[in-house]
């Protein structure tokens, strides 16, 4: 009996695995990206007398990284 399909190659397997991994990473990261965008759109009210500095969580994290 002659084979109707050629034997799969290693190159094809590796390419398929890479595409599947990239698709999985995109699906996993997509919901996280949408929730992060919704948090950014909610801006706090601007101060009445100027001086908009706020000690937020990301600023505190930055200060922790600069300690020697």
N, CA, C and O atoms as a GROMACS GRO file, in nm:
protein
  272
    1UNK      N    1   0.082  -0.119   0.000
    1UNK     CA    2   0.000   0.000   0.000
    1UNK      C    3   0.086   0.125   0.000
    1UNK      O    4   0.170   0.142   0.088
    2UNK      N    5   0.068   0.210  -0.095
    2UNK     CA    6   0.144   0.335  -0.095
    2UNK      C    7   0.084   0.433   0.008
    2UNK      O    8  -0.037   0.439   0.029
    3UNK      N    9   0.173   0.508   0.070
    3UNK     CA   10   0.127   0.607   0.168
    3UNK      C   11   0.073   0.729   0.096
    3UNK      O   12   0.136   0.780   0.004
    4UNK      N   13  -0.044   0.774   0.137
    4UNK     CA   14  -0.104   0.892   0.074
    4UNK      C   15  -0.055   1.022   0.137
    4UNK      O   16  -0.059   1.127   0.074
    5UNK      N   17  -0.008   1.015   0.260
    5UNK     CA   18   0.041   1.135   0.328
    5UNK      C   19   0.190   1.121   0.353
    5UNK      O   20   0.238   1.014   0.390
    6UNK      N   21   0.265   1.230   0.333
    6UNK     CA   22   0.409   1.223   0.363
    6UNK      C   23   0.432   1.219   0.514
    6UNK      O   24   0.346   1.261   0.592
    7UNK      N   25   0.547   1.168   0.552
    7UNK     CA   26   0.581   1.164   0.694
    7UNK      C   27   0.599   1.306   0.746
    7UNK      O   28   0.656   1.391   0.677
    8UNK      N   29   0.551   1.334   0.867
    8UNK     CA   30   0.570   1.468   0.923
    8UNK      C   31   0.718   1.494   0.953
    8UNK      O   32   0.791   1.404   0.995
    9UNK      N   33   0.758   1.616   0.930
    9UNK     CA   34   0.898   1.650   0.954
    9UNK      C   35   0.913   1.718   1.090
    9UNK      O   36   0.815   1.766   1.148
   10UNK      N   37   1.033   1.719   1.140
   10UNK     CA   38   1.061   1.787   1.267
   10UNK      C   39   1.038   1.936   1.254
   10UNK      O   40   0.987   2.000   1.347
   11UNK      N   41   1.075   1.991   1.141
   11UNK     CA   42   1.060   2.135   1.119
   11UNK      C   43   0.912   2.175   1.126
   11UNK      O   44   0.878   2.277   1.186
   12UNK      N   45   0.825   2.097   1.068
   12UNK     CA   46   0.682   2.125   1.072
   12UNK      C   47   0.628   2.114   1.214
   12UNK      O   48   0.543   2.193   1.255
   13UNK      N   49   0.677   2.015   1.288
   13UNK     CA   50   0.633   1.999   1.426
   13UNK      C   51   0.675   2.118   1.512
   13UNK      O   52   0.596   2.171   1.589
   14UNK      N   53   0.799   2.161   1.497
   14UNK     CA   54   0.850   2.275   1.573
   14UNK      C   55   0.773   2.402   1.538
   14UNK      O   56   0.738   2.480   1.626
   15UNK      N   57   0.747   2.423   1.410
   15UNK     CA   58   0.672   2.542   1.368
   15UNK      C   59   0.531   2.538   1.424
   15UNK      O   60   0.480   2.641   1.469
   16UNK      N   61   0.467   2.423   1.421
   16UNK     CA   62   0.332   2.410   1.476
   16UNK      C   63   0.330   2.436   1.626
   16UNK      O   64   0.239   2.500   1.677
   17UNK      N   65   0.430   2.385   1.696
   17UNK     CA   66   0.437   2.406   1.840
   17UNK      C   67   0.459   2.554   1.872
   17UNK      O   68   0.403   2.605   1.969
   18UNK      N   69   0.540   2.622   1.792
   18UNK     CA   70   0.564   2.765   1.814
   18UNK      C   71   0.437   2.846   1.791
   18UNK      O   72   0.408   2.938   1.868
   19UNK      N   73   0.363   2.813   1.687
   19UNK     CA   74   0.238   2.885   1.659
   19UNK      C   75   0.138   2.860   1.770
   19UNK      O   76   0.069   2.953   1.814
   20UNK      N   77   0.127   2.737   1.816
   20UNK     CA   78   0.033   2.705   1.924
   20UNK      C   79   0.072   2.778   2.053
   20UNK      O   80  -0.015   2.827   2.125
   21UNK      N   81   0.200   2.785   2.082
   21UNK     CA   82   0.246   2.856   2.202
   21UNK      C   83   0.218   3.004   2.195
   21UNK      O   84   0.177   3.064   2.294
   22UNK      N   85   0.240   3.064   2.079
   22UNK     CA   86   0.214   3.207   2.063
   22UNK      C   87   0.064   3.235   2.073
   22UNK      O   88   0.025   3.336   2.133
   23UNK      N   89  -0.017   3.149   2.017
   23UNK     CA   90  -0.162   3.169   2.026
   23UNK      C   91  -0.210   3.156   2.170
   23UNK      O   92  -0.296   3.232   2.214
   24UNK      N   93  -0.155   3.061   2.243
   24UNK     CA   94  -0.191   3.045   2.384
   24UNK      C   95  -0.150   3.168   2.465
   24UNK      O   96  -0.228   3.214   2.549
   25UNK      N   97  -0.033   3.219   2.442
   25UNK     CA   98   0.013   3.338   2.514
   25UNK      C   99  -0.075   3.458   2.483
   25UNK      O  100  -0.104   3.538   2.572
   26UNK      N  101  -0.117   3.472   2.359
   26UNK     CA  102  -0.204   3.584   2.322
   26UNK      C  103  -0.339   3.573   2.389
   26UNK      O  104  -0.394   3.674   2.435
   27UNK      N  105  -0.394   3.453   2.396
   27UNK     CA  106  -0.525   3.434   2.459
   27UNK      C  107  -0.516   3.461   2.609
   27UNK      O  108  -0.608   3.519   2.667
   28UNK      N  109  -0.408   3.420   2.671
   28UNK     CA  110  -0.392   3.441   2.815
   28UNK      C  111  -0.371   3.589   2.846
   28UNK      O  112  -0.425   3.638   2.945
   29UNK      N  113  -0.295   3.660   2.765
   29UNK     CA  114  -0.263   3.800   2.792
   29UNK      C  115  -0.376   3.895   2.755
   29UNK      O  116  -0.384   4.004   2.811
   30UNK      N  117  -0.462   3.859   2.664
   30UNK     CA  118  -0.566   3.949   2.616
   30UNK      C  119  -0.662   3.994   2.726
   30UNK      O  120  -0.685   4.115   2.736
   31UNK      N  121  -0.719   3.906   2.808
   31UNK     CA  122  -0.809   3.955   2.914
   31UNK      C  123  -0.738   4.044   3.014
   31UNK      O  124  -0.799   4.138   3.065
   32UNK      N  125  -0.611   4.018   3.044
   32UNK     CA  126  -0.538   4.102   3.137
   32UNK      C  127  -0.518   4.242   3.080
   32UNK      O  128  -0.524   4.340   3.155
   33UNK      N  129  -0.496   4.252   2.952
   33UNK     CA  130  -0.477   4.381   2.889
   33UNK      C  131  -0.606   4.462   2.893
   33UNK      O  132  -0.600   4.583   2.915
   34UNK      N  133  -0.720   4.401   2.873
   34UNK     CA  134  -0.846   4.473   2.874
   34UNK      C  135  -0.878   4.525   3.013
   34UNK      O  136  -0.928   4.637   3.026
   35UNK      N  137  -0.852   4.448   3.118
   35UNK     CA  138  -0.880   4.494   3.252
   35UNK      C  139  -0.785   4.607   3.292
   35UNK      O  140  -0.825   4.698   3.366
   36UNK      N  141  -0.662   4.604   3.244
   36UNK     CA  142  -0.568   4.711   3.275
   36UNK      C  143  -0.610   4.841   3.209
   36UNK      O  144  -0.592   4.948   3.267
   37UNK      N  145  -0.666   4.834   3.090
   37UNK     CA  146  -0.712   4.954   3.022
   37UNK      C  147  -0.828   5.018   3.095
   37UNK      O  148  -0.836   5.141   3.101
   38UNK      N  149  -0.919   4.939   3.152
   38UNK     CA  150  -1.033   4.995   3.222
   38UNK      C  151  -0.989   5.066   3.350
   38UNK      O  152  -1.052   5.164   3.390
   39UNK      N  153  -0.882   5.018   3.415
   39UNK     CA  154  -0.832   5.084   3.534
   39UNK      C  155  -0.768   5.219   3.502
   39UNK      O  156  -0.778   5.313   3.580
   40UNK      N  157  -0.705   5.229   3.387
   40UNK     CA  158  -0.637   5.351   3.348
   40UNK      C  159  -0.737   5.462   3.316
   40UNK      O  160  -0.709   5.579   3.340
   41UNK      N  161  -0.852   5.427   3.262
   41UNK     CA  162  -0.948   5.528   3.220
   41UNK      C  163  -1.013   5.599   3.338
   41UNK      O  164  -1.069   5.707   3.320
   42UNK      N  165  -1.009   5.543   3.457
   42UNK     CA  166  -1.068   5.606   3.574
   42UNK      C  167  -0.966   5.698   3.641
   42UNK      O  168  -0.892   5.656   3.729
   43UNK      N  169  -0.962   5.822   3.598
   43UNK     CA  170  -0.866   5.917   3.651
   43UNK      C  171  -0.923   5.984   3.777
   43UNK      O  172  -1.042   6.014   3.783
   44UNK      N  173  -0.838   6.006   3.877
   44UNK     CA  174  -0.885   6.076   3.997
   44UNK      C  175  -0.912   6.223   3.965
   44UNK      O  176  -0.857   6.275   3.868
   45UNK      N  177  -0.994   6.290   4.044
   45UNK     CA  178  -1.023   6.431   4.018
   45UNK      C  179  -0.898   6.517   4.034
   45UNK      O  180  -0.812   6.488   4.117
   46UNK      N  181  -0.889   6.621   3.954
   46UNK     CA  182  -0.774   6.710   3.960
   46UNK      C  183  -0.783   6.798   4.085
   46UNK      O  184  -0.893   6.837   4.126
   47UNK      N  185  -0.668   6.831   4.146
   47UNK     CA  186  -0.670   6.917   4.265
   47UNK      C  187  -0.715   7.058   4.229
   47UNK      O  188  -0.690   7.107   4.118
   48UNK      N  189  -0.782   7.122   4.323
   48UNK     CA  190  -0.836   7.256   4.298
   48UNK      C  191  -0.727   7.363   4.293
   48UNK      O  192  -0.737   7.458   4.216
   49UNK      N  193  -0.623   7.348   4.375
   49UNK     CA  194  -0.521   7.452   4.385
   49UNK      C  195  -0.389   7.412   4.322
   49UNK      O  196  -0.285   7.463   4.361
   50UNK      N  197  -0.390   7.323   4.228
   50UNK     CA  198  -0.266   7.281   4.163
   50UNK      C  199  -0.194   7.178   4.246
   50UNK      O  200  -0.248   7.127   4.344
   51UNK      N  201  -0.072   7.146   4.207
   51UNK     CA  202   0.008   7.047   4.281
   51UNK      C  203  -0.053   6.910   4.271
   51UNK      O  204  -0.113   6.862   4.368
   52UNK      N  205  -0.040   6.845   4.159
   52UNK     CA  206  -0.105   6.717   4.137
   52UNK      C  207  -0.025   6.596   4.179
   52UNK      O  208  -0.055   6.486   4.133
   53UNK      N  209   0.075   6.612   4.265
   53UNK     CA  210   0.156   6.497   4.306
   53UNK      C  211   0.075   6.411   4.402
   53UNK      O  212   0.014   6.460   4.497
   54UNK      N  213   0.075   6.279   4.373
   54UNK     CA  214   0.008   6.184   4.462
   54UNK      C  215   0.101   6.067   4.487
   54UNK      O  216   0.165   6.018   4.395
   55UNK      N  217   0.108   6.024   4.609
   55UNK     CA  218   0.191   5.909   4.645
   55UNK      C  219   0.109   5.783   4.621
   55UNK      O  220   0.042   5.732   4.711
   56UNK      N  221   0.114   5.732   4.498
   56UNK     CA  222   0.036   5.615   4.461
   56UNK      C  223   0.120   5.488   4.481
   56UNK      O  224   0.237   5.494   4.517
   57UNK      N  225   0.056   5.375   4.457
   57UNK     CA  226   0.124   5.246   4.478
   57UNK      C  227   0.246   5.230   4.388
   57UNK      O  228   0.350   5.180   4.432
   58UNK      N  229   0.235   5.272   4.261
   58UNK     CA  230   0.350   5.254   4.172
   58UNK      C  231   0.464   5.347   4.208
   58UNK      O  232   0.581   5.314   4.184
   59UNK      N  233   0.434   5.464   4.265
   59UNK     CA  234   0.540   5.554   4.311
   59UNK      C  235   0.609   5.493   4.434
   59UNK      O  236   0.731   5.500   4.446
   60UNK      N  237   0.531   5.435   4.525
   60UNK     CA  238   0.590   5.369   4.641
   60UNK      C  239   0.680   5.254   4.599
   60UNK      O  240   0.788   5.234   4.656
   61UNK      N  241   0.636   5.178   4.499
   61UNK     CA  242   0.718   5.067   4.449
   61UNK      C  243   0.849   5.119   4.390
   61UNK      O  244   0.954   5.058   4.410
   62UNK      N  245   0.844   5.230   4.318
   62UNK     CA  246   0.966   5.288   4.263
   62UNK      C  247   1.062   5.330   4.374
   62UNK      O  248   1.182   5.303   4.367
   63UNK      N  249   1.009   5.394   4.478
   63UNK     CA  250   1.095   5.435   4.588
   63UNK      C  251   1.160   5.316   4.655
   63UNK      O  252   1.274   5.324   4.700
   64UNK      N  253   1.088   5.204   4.664
   64UNK     CA  254   1.146   5.083   4.724
   64UNK      C  255   1.263   5.032   4.640
   64UNK      O  256   1.361   4.980   4.694
   65UNK      N  257   1.254   5.045   4.509
   65UNK     CA  258   1.361   4.996   4.423
   65UNK      C  259   1.486   5.084   4.428
   65UNK      O  260   1.594   5.039   4.389
   66UNK      N  261   1.473   5.209   4.474
   66UNK     CA  262   1.588   5.299   4.474
   66UNK      C  263   1.665   5.294   4.607
   66UNK      O  264   1.770   5.357   4.619
   67UNK      N  265   1.614   5.222   4.705
   67UNK     CA  266   1.685   5.214   4.832
   67UNK      C  267   1.815   5.136   4.814
   67UNK      O  268   1.820   5.038   4.741
   68UNK      N  269   1.918   5.181   4.880
   68UNK     CA  270   2.048   5.118   4.869
   68UNK      C  271   2.070   5.023   4.985
   68UNK      O  272   2.174   4.959   4.994
   0.00000   0.00000   0.00000
